[in-house]
Amino acid sequence: MDAKEIVLKTLRESSEPLRPSDIVEKSGLDKKEVEKAIKELKKEDLIMSPKRCYYSAK
């Protein structure tokens, strides 16, 4: 699994929106990997940001 898939899976398993630091903690990925994956997933319209700096899967 690549970082994008792991971030998306982590967001889908969460019952509430997560901050990037929460995703790092739950997924075990590096902070830079998570930030890059979030940027790409937002571009692909697979995740949304219900409030500033929080993310959830669509």
PyMOL Python script that loads the backbone (N, CA, C, O; Angstrom):
from pymol import cmd

cmd.read_pdbstr("""\
ATOM      1  N   MET A   1       0.852  -1.196   0.000  1.00  0.00           N
ATOM      2  CA  MET A   1       0.000   0.000   0.000  1.00  0.00           C
ATOM      3  C   MET A   1       0.886   1.244   0.000  1.00  0.00           C
ATOM      4  O   MET A   1       1.896   1.302   0.701  1.00  0.00           O
ATOM      5  N   ASP A   2       0.497   2.225  -0.787  1.00  0.00           N
ATOM      6  CA  ASP A   2       1.262   3.465  -0.758  1.00  0.00           C
ATOM      7  C   ASP A   2       0.661   4.433   0.270  1.00  0.00           C
ATOM      8  O   ASP A   2      -0.382   4.156   0.863  1.00  0.00           O
ATOM      9  N   ALA A   3       1.322   5.547   0.465  1.00  0.00           N
ATOM     10  CA  ALA A   3       0.920   6.495   1.509  1.00  0.00           C
ATOM     11  C   ALA A   3      -0.504   7.006   1.293  1.00  0.00           C
ATOM     12  O   ALA A   3      -1.257   7.160   2.255  1.00  0.00           O
ATOM     13  N   LYS A   4      -0.880   7.269   0.039  1.00  0.00           N
ATOM     14  CA  LYS A   4      -2.234   7.768  -0.241  1.00  0.00           C
ATOM     15  C   LYS A   4      -3.288   6.768   0.204  1.00  0.00           C
ATOM     16  O   LYS A   4      -4.284   7.142   0.824  1.00  0.00           O
ATOM     17  N   GLU A   5      -3.068   5.490  -0.113  1.00  0.00           N
ATOM     18  CA  GLU A   5      -4.029   4.450   0.269  1.00  0.00           C
ATOM     19  C   GLU A   5      -4.126   4.325   1.786  1.00  0.00           C
ATOM     20  O   GLU A   5      -5.213   4.143   2.334  1.00  0.00           O
ATOM     21  N   ILE A   6      -2.985   4.423   2.456  1.00  0.00           N
ATOM     22  CA  ILE A   6      -2.964   4.309   3.921  1.00  0.00           C
ATOM     23  C   ILE A   6      -3.699   5.486   4.563  1.00  0.00           C
ATOM     24  O   ILE A   6      -4.482   5.300   5.495  1.00  0.00           O
ATOM     25  N   VAL A   7      -3.447   6.695   4.064  1.00  0.00           N
ATOM     26  CA  VAL A   7      -4.131   7.890   4.597  1.00  0.00           C
ATOM     27  C   VAL A   7      -5.635   7.768   4.370  1.00  0.00           C
ATOM     28  O   VAL A   7      -6.422   8.028   5.281  1.00  0.00           O
ATOM     29  N   LEU A   8      -6.036   7.379   3.177  1.00  0.00           N
ATOM     30  CA  LEU A   8      -7.459   7.240   2.865  1.00  0.00           C
ATOM     31  C   LEU A   8      -8.112   6.180   3.755  1.00  0.00           C
ATOM     32  O   LEU A   8      -9.216   6.385   4.260  1.00  0.00           O
ATOM     33  N   LYS A   9      -7.434   5.055   3.945  1.00  0.00           N
ATOM     34  CA  LYS A   9      -7.949   3.978   4.809  1.00  0.00           C
ATOM     35  C   LYS A   9      -8.096   4.477   6.249  1.00  0.00           C
ATOM     36  O   LYS A   9      -9.099   4.198   6.905  1.00  0.00           O
ATOM     37  N   THR A  10      -7.098   5.211   6.736  1.00  0.00           N
ATOM     38  CA  THR A  10      -7.136   5.752   8.096  1.00  0.00           C
ATOM     39  C   THR A  10      -8.326   6.697   8.261  1.00  0.00           C
ATOM     40  O   THR A  10      -9.027   6.648   9.272  1.00  0.00           O
ATOM     41  N   LEU A  11      -8.554   7.560   7.262  1.00  0.00           N
ATOM     42  CA  LEU A  11      -9.681   8.500   7.323  1.00  0.00           C
ATOM     43  C   LEU A  11     -11.022   7.770   7.261  1.00  0.00           C
ATOM     44  O   LEU A  11     -11.970   8.147   7.950  1.00  0.00           O
ATOM     45  N   ARG A  12     -11.100   6.732   6.442  1.00  0.00           N
ATOM     46  CA  ARG A  12     -12.367   5.976   6.322  1.00  0.00           C
ATOM     47  C   ARG A  12     -12.703   5.230   7.614  1.00  0.00           C
ATOM     48  O   ARG A  12     -13.874   5.065   7.956  1.00  0.00           O
ATOM     49  N   GLU A  13     -11.672   4.782   8.324  1.00  0.00           N
ATOM     50  CA  GLU A  13     -11.897   4.027   9.566  1.00  0.00           C
ATOM     51  C   GLU A  13     -12.234   4.932  10.746  1.00  0.00           C
ATOM     52  O   GLU A  13     -12.710   4.457  11.777  1.00  0.00           O
ATOM     53  N   SER A  14     -11.991   6.227  10.599  1.00  0.00           N
ATOM     54  CA  SER A  14     -12.241   7.159  11.694  1.00  0.00           C
ATOM     55  C   SER A  14     -13.688   7.633  11.671  1.00  0.00           C
ATOM     56  O   SER A  14     -14.252   7.880  10.605  1.00  0.00           O
ATOM     57  N   SER A  15     -14.279   7.757  12.846  1.00  0.00           N
ATOM     58  CA  SER A  15     -15.665   8.221  12.930  1.00  0.00           C
ATOM     59  C   SER A  15     -15.756   9.744  12.922  1.00  0.00           C
ATOM     60  O   SER A  15     -16.847  10.307  12.821  1.00  0.00           O
ATOM     61  N   GLU A  16     -14.605  10.408  13.031  1.00  0.00           N
ATOM     62  CA  GLU A  16     -14.599  11.876  13.027  1.00  0.00           C
ATOM     63  C   GLU A  16     -13.441  12.390  12.177  1.00  0.00           C
ATOM     64  O   GLU A  16     -12.480  11.660  11.934  1.00  0.00           O
ATOM     65  N   PRO A  17     -13.526  13.651  11.719  1.00  0.00           N
ATOM     66  CA  PRO A  17     -12.427  14.225  10.925  1.00  0.00           C
ATOM     67  C   PRO A  17     -11.120  14.241  11.720  1.00  0.00           C
ATOM     68  O   PRO A  17     -11.123  14.425  12.937  1.00  0.00           O
ATOM     69  N   LEU A  18     -10.012  14.048  11.017  1.00  0.00           N
ATOM     70  CA  LEU A  18      -8.701  13.968  11.665  1.00  0.00           C
ATOM     71  C   LEU A  18      -7.779  15.088  11.203  1.00  0.00           C
ATOM     72  O   LEU A  18      -7.866  15.560  10.070  1.00  0.00           O
ATOM     73  N   ARG A  19      -6.897  15.501  12.101  1.00  0.00           N
ATOM     74  CA  ARG A  19      -5.829  16.435  11.749  1.00  0.00           C
ATOM     75  C   ARG A  19      -4.680  15.623  11.164  1.00  0.00           C
ATOM     76  O   ARG A  19      -4.575  14.424  11.425  1.00  0.00           O
ATOM     77  N   PRO A  20      -3.814  16.261  10.375  1.00  0.00           N
ATOM     78  CA  PRO A  20      -2.662  15.519   9.840  1.00  0.00           C
ATOM     79  C   PRO A  20      -1.851  14.820  10.936  1.00  0.00           C
ATOM     80  O   PRO A  20      -1.375  13.703  10.732  1.00  0.00           O
ATOM     81  N   SER A  21      -1.692  15.463  12.087  1.00  0.00           N
ATOM     82  CA  SER A  21      -0.918  14.833  13.171  1.00  0.00           C
ATOM     83  C   SER A  21      -1.609  13.565  13.693  1.00  0.00           C
ATOM     84  O   SER A  21      -0.940  12.613  14.096  1.00  0.00           O
ATOM     85  N   ASP A  22      -2.956  13.556  13.685  1.00  0.00           N
ATOM     86  CA  ASP A  22      -3.701  12.352  14.088  1.00  0.00           C
ATOM     87  C   ASP A  22      -3.466  11.227  13.085  1.00  0.00           C
ATOM     88  O   ASP A  22      -3.313  10.064  13.460  1.00  0.00           O
ATOM     89  N   ILE A  23      -3.440  11.595  11.796  1.00  0.00           N
ATOM     90  CA  ILE A  23      -3.224  10.598  10.741  1.00  0.00           C
ATOM     91  C   ILE A  23      -1.826   9.996  10.882  1.00  0.00           C
ATOM     92  O   ILE A  23      -1.653   8.785  10.745  1.00  0.00           O
ATOM     93  N   VAL A  24      -0.830  10.841  11.156  1.00  0.00           N
ATOM     94  CA  VAL A  24       0.545  10.372  11.361  1.00  0.00           C
ATOM     95  C   VAL A  24       0.577   9.357  12.503  1.00  0.00           C
ATOM     96  O   VAL A  24       1.190   8.295  12.392  1.00  0.00           O
ATOM     97  N   GLU A  25      -0.087   9.702  13.591  1.00  0.00           N
ATOM     98  CA  GLU A  25      -0.115   8.846  14.778  1.00  0.00           C
ATOM     99  C   GLU A  25      -0.788   7.501  14.493  1.00  0.00           C
ATOM    100  O   GLU A  25      -0.270   6.451  14.874  1.00  0.00           O
ATOM    101  N   LYS A  26      -1.938   7.536  13.827  1.00  0.00           N
ATOM    102  CA  LYS A  26      -2.702   6.309  13.600  1.00  0.00           C
ATOM    103  C   LYS A  26      -2.105   5.427  12.501  1.00  0.00           C
ATOM    104  O   LYS A  26      -2.215   4.202  12.554  1.00  0.00           O
ATOM    105  N   SER A  27      -1.472   6.058  11.505  1.00  0.00           N
ATOM    106  CA  SER A  27      -0.987   5.295  10.358  1.00  0.00           C
ATOM    107  C   SER A  27       0.475   4.885  10.477  1.00  0.00           C
ATOM    108  O   SER A  27       0.907   3.923   9.842  1.00  0.00           O
ATOM    109  N   GLY A  28       1.235   5.615  11.292  1.00  0.00           N
ATOM    110  CA  GLY A  28       2.651   5.318  11.417  1.00  0.00           C
ATOM    111  C   GLY A  28       3.496   5.868  10.274  1.00  0.00           C
ATOM    112  O   GLY A  28       4.687   5.574  10.178  1.00  0.00           O
ATOM    113  N   LEU A  29       2.877   6.666   9.412  1.00  0.00           N
ATOM    114  CA  LEU A  29       3.608   7.264   8.296  1.00  0.00           C
ATOM    115  C   LEU A  29       4.374   8.501   8.756  1.00  0.00           C
ATOM    116  O   LEU A  29       4.126   9.037   9.836  1.00  0.00           O
ATOM    117  N   ASP A  30       5.297   8.937   7.928  1.00  0.00           N
ATOM    118  CA  ASP A  30       6.054  10.154   8.177  1.00  0.00           C
ATOM    119  C   ASP A  30       5.160  11.374   7.902  1.00  0.00           C
ATOM    120  O   ASP A  30       4.293  11.325   7.030  1.00  0.00           O
ATOM    121  N   LYS A  31       5.372  12.454   8.642  1.00  0.00           N
ATOM    122  CA  LYS A  31       4.560  13.670   8.501  1.00  0.00           C
ATOM    123  C   LYS A  31       4.558  14.197   7.061  1.00  0.00           C
ATOM    124  O   LYS A  31       3.510  14.572   6.535  1.00  0.00           O
ATOM    125  N   LYS A  32       5.726  14.223   6.437  1.00  0.00           N
ATOM    126  CA  LYS A  32       5.823  14.716   5.056  1.00  0.00           C
ATOM    127  C   LYS A  32       5.031  13.837   4.084  1.00  0.00           C
ATOM    128  O   LYS A  32       4.399  14.343   3.157  1.00  0.00           O
ATOM    129  N   GLU A  33       5.069  12.524   4.301  1.00  0.00           N
ATOM    130  CA  GLU A  33       4.305  11.593   3.455  1.00  0.00           C
ATOM    131  C   GLU A  33       2.806  11.856   3.588  1.00  0.00           C
ATOM    132  O   GLU A  33       2.075  11.855   2.597  1.00  0.00           O
ATOM    133  N   VAL A  34       2.361  12.080   4.818  1.00  0.00           N
ATOM    134  CA  VAL A  34       0.942  12.337   5.073  1.00  0.00           C
ATOM    135  C   VAL A  34       0.513  13.638   4.404  1.00  0.00           C
ATOM    136  O   VAL A  34      -0.538  13.690   3.766  1.00  0.00           O
ATOM    137  N   GLU A  35       1.318  14.687   4.546  1.00  0.00           N
ATOM    138  CA  GLU A  35       0.969  15.984   3.943  1.00  0.00           C
ATOM    139  C   GLU A  35       0.890  15.883   2.422  1.00  0.00           C
ATOM    140  O   GLU A  35      -0.009  16.455   1.806  1.00  0.00           O
ATOM    141  N   LYS A  36       1.821  15.165   1.823  1.00  0.00           N
ATOM    142  CA  LYS A  36       1.830  14.978   0.369  1.00  0.00           C
ATOM    143  C   LYS A  36       0.596  14.188  -0.071  1.00  0.00           C
ATOM    144  O   LYS A  36      -0.051  14.531  -1.061  1.00  0.00           O
ATOM    145  N   ALA A  37       0.280  13.132   0.671  1.00  0.00           N
ATOM    146  CA  ALA A  37      -0.876  12.293   0.340  1.00  0.00           C
ATOM    147  C   ALA A  37      -2.175  13.084   0.463  1.00  0.00           C
ATOM    148  O   ALA A  37      -3.065  12.938  -0.375  1.00  0.00           O
ATOM    149  N   ILE A  38      -2.297  13.914   1.489  1.00  0.00           N
ATOM    150  CA  ILE A  38      -3.495  14.744   1.680  1.00  0.00           C
ATOM    151  C   ILE A  38      -3.666  15.679   0.483  1.00  0.00           C
ATOM    152  O   ILE A  38      -4.765  15.816  -0.054  1.00  0.00           O
ATOM    153  N   LYS A  39      -2.581  16.315   0.074  1.00  0.00           N
ATOM    154  CA  LYS A  39      -2.628  17.245  -1.058  1.00  0.00           C
ATOM    155  C   LYS A  39      -3.121  16.528  -2.321  1.00  0.00           C
ATOM    156  O   LYS A  39      -3.967  17.049  -3.048  1.00  0.00           O
ATOM    157  N   GLU A  40      -2.581  15.328  -2.574  1.00  0.00           N
ATOM    158  CA  GLU A  40      -2.967  14.567  -3.764  1.00  0.00           C
ATOM    159  C   GLU A  40      -4.410  14.069  -3.671  1.00  0.00           C
ATOM    160  O   GLU A  40      -5.140  14.097  -4.662  1.00  0.00           O
ATOM    161  N   LEU A  41      -4.822  13.615  -2.490  1.00  0.00           N
ATOM    162  CA  LEU A  41      -6.192  13.119  -2.313  1.00  0.00           C
ATOM    163  C   LEU A  41      -7.213  14.252  -2.461  1.00  0.00           C
ATOM    164  O   LEU A  41      -8.311  14.038  -2.975  1.00  0.00           O
ATOM    165  N   LYS A  42      -6.846  15.458  -2.009  1.00  0.00           N
ATOM    166  CA  LYS A  42      -7.739  16.608  -2.184  1.00  0.00           C
ATOM    167  C   LYS A  42      -7.900  16.936  -3.662  1.00  0.00           C
ATOM    168  O   LYS A  42      -9.001  17.227  -4.130  1.00  0.00           O
ATOM    169  N   LYS A  43      -6.785  16.885  -4.394  1.00  0.00           N
ATOM    170  CA  LYS A  43      -6.822  17.135  -5.848  1.00  0.00           C
ATOM    171  C   LYS A  43      -7.717  16.132  -6.555  1.00  0.00           C
ATOM    172  O   LYS A  43      -8.440  16.483  -7.487  1.00  0.00           O
ATOM    173  N   GLU A  44      -7.667  14.880  -6.109  1.00  0.00           N
ATOM    174  CA  GLU A  44      -8.467  13.811  -6.715  1.00  0.00           C
ATOM    175  C   GLU A  44      -9.899  13.793  -6.176  1.00  0.00           C
ATOM    176  O   GLU A  44     -10.705  12.958  -6.585  1.00  0.00           O
ATOM    177  N   ASP A  45     -10.215  14.702  -5.267  1.00  0.00           N
ATOM    178  CA  ASP A  45     -11.558  14.842  -4.697  1.00  0.00           C
ATOM    179  C   ASP A  45     -12.005  13.580  -3.943  1.00  0.00           C
ATOM    180  O   ASP A  45     -13.178  13.210  -3.981  1.00  0.00           O
ATOM    181  N   LEU A  46     -11.058  12.927  -3.259  1.00  0.00           N
ATOM    182  CA  LEU A  46     -11.387  11.730  -2.478  1.00  0.00           C
ATOM    183  C   LEU A  46     -11.564  12.043  -0.990  1.00  0.00           C
ATOM    184  O   LEU A  46     -12.157  11.260  -0.248  1.00  0.00           O
ATOM    185  N   ILE A  47     -11.045  13.193  -0.569  1.00  0.00           N
ATOM    186  CA  ILE A  47     -11.225  13.612   0.826  1.00  0.00           C
ATOM    187  C   ILE A  47     -11.730  15.045   0.848  1.00  0.00           C
ATOM    188  O   ILE A  47     -11.612  15.777  -0.135  1.00  0.00           O
ATOM    189  N   MET A  48     -12.293  15.434   1.981  1.00  0.00           N
ATOM    190  CA  MET A  48     -12.775  16.804   2.143  1.00  0.00           C
ATOM    191  C   MET A  48     -12.305  17.354   3.479  1.00  0.00           C
ATOM    192  O   MET A  48     -11.856  16.619   4.358  1.00  0.00           O
ATOM    193  N   SER A  49     -12.421  18.648   3.602  1.00  0.00           N
ATOM    194  CA  SER A  49     -12.014  19.305   4.833  1.00  0.00           C
ATOM    195  C   SER A  49     -13.237  20.010   5.430  1.00  0.00           C
ATOM    196  O   SER A  49     -13.550  21.141   5.057  1.00  0.00           O
ATOM    197  N   PRO A  50     -13.928  19.335   6.363  1.00  0.00           N
ATOM    198  CA  PRO A  50     -15.142  19.928   6.939  1.00  0.00           C
ATOM    199  C   PRO A  50     -14.860  21.189   7.755  1.00  0.00           C
ATOM    200  O   PRO A  50     -15.713  22.071   7.856  1.00  0.00           O
ATOM    201  N   LYS A  51     -13.660  21.273   8.336  1.00  0.00           N
ATOM    202  CA  LYS A  51     -13.224  22.503   8.980  1.00  0.00           C
ATOM    203  C   LYS A  51     -11.720  22.604   8.822  1.00  0.00           C
ATOM    204  O   LYS A  51     -11.055  21.607   8.543  1.00  0.00           O
ATOM    205  N   ARG A  52     -11.189  23.780   8.993  1.00  0.00           N
ATOM    206  CA  ARG A  52      -9.784  24.053   8.706  1.00  0.00           C
ATOM    207  C   ARG A  52      -8.849  23.055   9.405  1.00  0.00           C
ATOM    208  O   ARG A  52      -8.935  22.834  10.613  1.00  0.00           O
ATOM    209  N   CYS A  53      -7.968  22.471   8.618  1.00  0.00           N
ATOM    210  CA  CYS A  53      -6.937  21.533   9.097  1.00  0.00           C
ATOM    211  C   CYS A  53      -7.491  20.204   9.603  1.00  0.00           C
ATOM    212  O   CYS A  53      -6.782  19.474  10.297  1.00  0.00           O
ATOM    213  N   TYR A  54      -8.704  19.880   9.281  1.00  0.00           N
ATOM    214  CA  TYR A  54      -9.280  18.569   9.601  1.00  0.00           C
ATOM    215  C   TYR A  54      -9.727  17.940   8.303  1.00  0.00           C
ATOM    216  O   TYR A  54     -10.234  18.629   7.418  1.00  0.00           O
ATOM    217  N   TYR A  55      -9.543  16.625   8.179  1.00  0.00           N
ATOM    218  CA  TYR A  55      -9.868  15.945   6.938  1.00  0.00           C
ATOM    219  C   TYR A  55     -10.704  14.706   7.189  1.00  0.00           C
ATOM    220  O   TYR A  55     -10.573  14.044   8.218  1.00  0.00           O
ATOM    221  N   SER A  56     -11.567  14.404   6.227  1.00  0.00           N
ATOM    222  CA  SER A  56     -12.341  13.157   6.294  1.00  0.00           C
ATOM    223  C   SER A  56     -12.527  12.626   4.876  1.00  0.00           C
ATOM    224  O   SER A  56     -12.470  13.382   3.907  1.00  0.00           O
ATOM    225  N   ALA A  57     -12.749  11.315   4.768  1.00  0.00           N
ATOM    226  CA  ALA A  57     -12.963  10.682   3.473  1.00  0.00           C
ATOM    227  C   ALA A  57     -14.369  11.010   2.987  1.00  0.00           C
ATOM    228  O   ALA A  57     -15.292  11.173   3.785  1.00  0.00           O
ATOM    229  N   LYS A  58     -14.520  11.104   1.670  1.00  0.00           N
ATOM    230  CA  LYS A  58     -15.861  11.370   1.099  1.00  0.00           C
ATOM    231  C   LYS A  58     -16.638  10.086   0.979  1.00  0.00           C
ATOM    232  O   LYS A  58     -17.782  10.096   0.524  1.00  0.00           O
TER     233      LYS A  58
END
""", "prot")
cmd.dss("prot")
cmd.show_as("cartoon", "prot")
cmd.util.cbc("prot")
cmd.orient("prot")
